[in-house]
Amino acid sequence: MTDFRQLILKRIGELEEIAESSREATATVELDQTRQGRLSRMDALQGQAMAKAAEQRRQLAIQRLHGALRRLDQDQFGECLACGEDIAEARLRADPATTLCLSCASERET
């Protein structure tokens, strides 16, 4: 499971790097009509909203990855939270923050 710890820490680092580099995109849009036109402001506001939504998704992903680290520390990593069965290693490698086996995840979607 040490391998998974490294994978999780790497993904957290990557997400934090992306978040740091995109902070400017979520900054407040200046609404000075003398400097930019109405459509440009609308584009800027839309871009800001999209950047904020992406940042929220990144923060959620980081929280889920920290949850995976806690499960690793508690020897519960890789166990389905719904049925208790092992989650397939390929599924964990694709998304180490996953908490459900494929069967339980499929049941929840229907």
TAWO-V203286 format. One record per residue. N is the residue number from 1. RES is the residue in three letters. PHI is phi in radians with two decimals (none if undefined). Layout:
# TAWO-V203286
n = <N;N>
res = <RES;RES>
phi = <PHI;PHI>
This chain:
# TAWO-V203286
n = <1;2;3;4;5;6;7;8;9;10;11;12;13;14;15;16;17;18;19;20;21;22;23;24;25;26;27;28;29;30;31;32;33;34;35;36;37;38;39;40;41;42;43;44;45;46;47;48;49;50;51;52;53;54;55;56;57;58;59;60;61;62;63;64;65;66;67;68;69;70;71;72;73;74;75;76;77;78;79;80;81;82;83;84;85;86;87;88;89;90;91;92;93;94;95;96;97;98;99;100;101;102;103;104;105;106;107;108;109;110>
res = <MET;THR;ASP;PHE;ARG;GLN;LEU;ILE;LEU;LYS;ARG;ILE;GLY;GLU;LEU;GLU;GLU;ILE;ALA;GLU;SER;SER;ARG;GLU;ALA;THR;ALA;THR;VAL;GLU;LEU;ASP;GLN;THR;ARG;GLN;GLY;ARG;LEU;SER;ARG;MET;ASP;ALA;LEU;GLN;GLY;GLN;ALA;MET;ALA;LYS;ALA;ALA;GLU;GLN;ARG;ARG;GLN;LEU;ALA;ILE;GLN;ARG;LEU;HIS;GLY;ALA;LEU;ARG;ARG;LEU;ASP;GLN;ASP;GLN;PHE;GLY;GLU;CYS;LEU;ALA;CYS;GLY;GLU;ASP;ILE;ALA;GLU;ALA;ARG;LEU;ARG;ALA;ASP;PRO;ALA;THR;THR;LEU;CYS;LEU;SER;CYS;ALA;SER;GLU;ARG;GLU;THR>
phi = <none;-1.06;-1.01;-1.20;-1.01;-1.13;-1.09;-1.13;-1.09;-1.12;-1.16;-1.06;-1.04;-1.10;-1.15;-1.18;-1.09;-1.09;-1.06;-1.13;-1.30;-1.85;-1.03;-1.08;-1.19;-1.68;-1.15;-1.06;-1.44;-1.38;-1.88;-1.53;-1.18;-1.35;-1.75;-2.61;-1.38;-1.07;-1.16;-1.10;-1.14;-1.10;-1.08;-1.12;-1.15;-1.14;-1.07;-1.13;-1.10;-1.15;-1.14;-1.15;-1.13;-1.11;-1.13;-1.10;-1.12;-1.09;-1.12;-1.11;-1.09;-1.12;-1.07;-1.11;-1.19;-1.14;-1.09;-1.11;-1.10;-1.09;-1.12;-1.06;-1.12;-1.69;0.97;-2.04;-1.16;1.58;-1.72;-1.17;-1.25;-1.56;-1.99;1.49;-1.30;-1.24;-1.52;-1.01;-1.03;-1.08;-1.15;-1.17;-1.19;-1.23;-2.55;-1.15;-1.56;-1.11;-2.06;-2.20;-1.23;-1.06;-1.10;-1.21;-1.13;-1.16;-1.13;-1.25;-1.33;-1.62>
